């Protein structure tokens, strides 16, 4: 699942895997428009929904990936 989400993020940012891997904790890898487009894309593709109060916690690719995986796992349990 992690690889799938990372590929989705990479595709949205139009960066290669090596660049994304080296910038997993970098908030400046994307501007605000790229960030929100990526969040919305993951929501649509993974059939998940982030709450507005979660946004401050998911500003890096690593945190977005972790949060998306957590949402998918939670939805599978219900």
Sine and cosine of phi, psi and omega as CSV:
sin_phi,cos_phi,sin_psi,cos_psi,sin_omega,cos_omega
0.00,0.00,-0.67,0.75,-0.02,-1.00
-0.86,0.51,-0.69,0.72,-0.01,-1.00
-0.89,0.46,-0.65,0.76,0.03,-1.00
-0.88,0.47,-0.73,0.68,-0.01,-1.00
-0.90,0.43,-0.66,0.75,0.01,-1.00
-0.90,0.43,-0.60,0.80,0.06,-1.00
-0.90,0.44,-0.63,0.78,0.03,-1.00
-0.90,0.43,-0.70,0.71,0.03,-1.00
-0.90,0.44,-0.71,0.70,0.01,-1.00
-0.86,0.51,-0.69,0.73,0.02,-1.00
-0.89,0.45,-0.65,0.76,0.00,-1.00
-0.92,0.39,-0.59,0.81,-0.02,-1.00
-1.00,0.08,-0.24,0.97,-0.03,-1.00
0.85,0.53,0.75,0.66,0.07,-1.00
-0.83,-0.56,0.34,-0.94,0.04,-1.00
-0.99,0.11,0.24,-0.97,-0.09,-1.00
-0.86,0.50,-0.65,0.76,-0.03,-1.00
-0.90,0.44,-0.68,0.73,0.02,-1.00
-0.90,0.44,-0.71,0.70,0.01,-1.00
-0.89,0.45,-0.69,0.72,0.00,-1.00
-0.86,0.52,-0.63,0.77,-0.03,-1.00
-0.97,0.23,-0.22,0.97,-0.06,-1.00
-0.85,-0.52,0.46,0.89,-0.06,-1.00
-0.86,0.50,-0.46,0.89,-0.03,-1.00
-0.94,-0.34,0.33,0.95,-0.07,-1.00
-0.98,-0.17,0.93,-0.37,0.03,-1.00
-0.93,0.37,-0.35,0.94,-0.06,-1.00
-1.00,0.01,0.14,0.99,0.04,-1.00
-0.93,0.38,-0.38,0.92,-0.02,-1.00
-0.67,-0.74,0.43,-0.90,0.13,-0.99
-1.00,0.01,0.05,-1.00,-0.11,-0.99
-0.89,0.45,-0.58,0.82,0.02,-1.00
-0.93,0.37,-0.71,0.71,0.04,-1.00
-0.88,0.47,-0.63,0.77,-0.02,-1.00
-0.89,0.46,-0.77,0.63,-0.05,-1.00
-0.92,0.39,-0.61,0.80,0.05,-1.00
-0.89,0.46,-0.63,0.78,0.02,-1.00
-0.92,0.39,-0.69,0.72,0.04,-1.00
-0.86,0.51,-0.75,0.66,0.00,-1.00
-0.90,0.45,-0.63,0.78,0.02,-1.00
-0.88,0.47,-0.72,0.69,0.02,-1.00
-0.89,0.45,-0.66,0.75,0.04,-1.00
-0.85,0.53,-0.72,0.69,-0.04,-1.00
-0.92,0.39,-0.74,0.67,-0.08,-1.00
-0.94,0.33,-0.59,0.81,-0.07,-1.00
-0.99,-0.11,-0.04,1.00,0.00,-1.00
0.85,0.53,0.75,0.66,0.03,-1.00
-0.81,-0.58,0.15,-0.99,0.02,-1.00
-0.61,-0.80,0.85,-0.53,0.11,-0.99
-1.00,0.03,0.60,-0.80,0.08,-1.00
-1.00,0.03,0.52,-0.86,-0.04,-1.00
-0.83,0.56,-0.59,0.81,-0.02,-1.00
-0.95,0.32,-0.18,0.98,0.06,-1.00
-0.99,0.10,-0.36,0.93,-0.11,-0.99
-0.81,0.58,-0.68,0.74,0.00,-1.00
-0.88,0.48,-0.38,0.93,-0.04,-1.00
-1.00,0.01,-0.16,0.99,-0.11,-0.99
-0.86,-0.51,0.81,0.59,-0.07,-1.00
-1.00,-0.05,-0.15,0.99,0.02,-1.00
-0.90,-0.44,0.36,-0.93,0.05,-1.00
-0.84,0.54,-0.63,0.78,0.00,-1.00
-0.88,0.48,-0.74,0.67,-0.02,-1.00
-0.92,0.39,-0.60,0.80,0.04,-1.00
-0.91,0.42,-0.68,0.73,0.03,-1.00
-0.88,0.48,-0.75,0.66,0.00,-1.00
-0.87,0.50,-0.70,0.72,-0.01,-1.00
-0.91,0.42,-0.67,0.75,0.01,-1.00
-0.90,0.44,-0.69,0.72,0.02,-1.00
-0.88,0.47,-0.68,0.74,0.04,-1.00
-0.86,0.50,-0.65,0.76,0.03,-1.00
-0.91,0.42,-0.68,0.73,0.00,-1.00
-0.89,0.46,-0.73,0.68,-0.01,-1.00
-0.89,0.46,-0.65,0.76,0.01,-1.00
-0.91,0.42,-0.62,0.78,-0.01,-1.00
-0.95,0.33,-0.49,0.87,0.02,-1.00
-0.95,0.33,-0.48,0.88,0.00,-1.00
-0.97,0.24,-0.42,0.91,-0.06,-1.00
-1.00,-0.04,0.00,0.00,0.00,0.00
